[in-house]
Amino acid sequence: MVRAGALNDYHAGENITIHFDMTKCHFFDAETEIAIR
């Protein structure tokens, strides 16, 4: 899931560059769905 501002004008099929703020990422175990970090 990604949050993007409403002022961005992205179109289907368009290549974009994204950056992740790893301090705001959440990771889960795929089998147990328990948070890893």
N, C-alpha and C positions, 0 to 999 in steps of 0.2 A: 504494500500500500504506500502511496506517495501523496504528499500534500503539495500542491502548487498554487501559487497566487493566481487570482482571477485575471490579472492584467497580462499574463503570459498568453501568447497567441500560438499555441502548438497545434499541429495538424497530424492526422493519422499518417503513418509511414515516414514522418520526418525524423531525421537523426538529431538528437540533442545531447548535450553534455550535462551530466548531473554529478553532484558532489554530496556525500553523506556526512552529516555531523554524527560521528560515532558515539558521542556522549548521549545522543537521543535515540539510539537504536536499541531494539529489544530482540533477543534471540530465544527461540524455543526449540526443545527437542521434538522432532517430527512425530515420534511414536507416542510419547507420553504427554506432549504439549506443556511440559513443565518448563518454566523459564530457566535458561542457562545463564543469562546475564541481564 
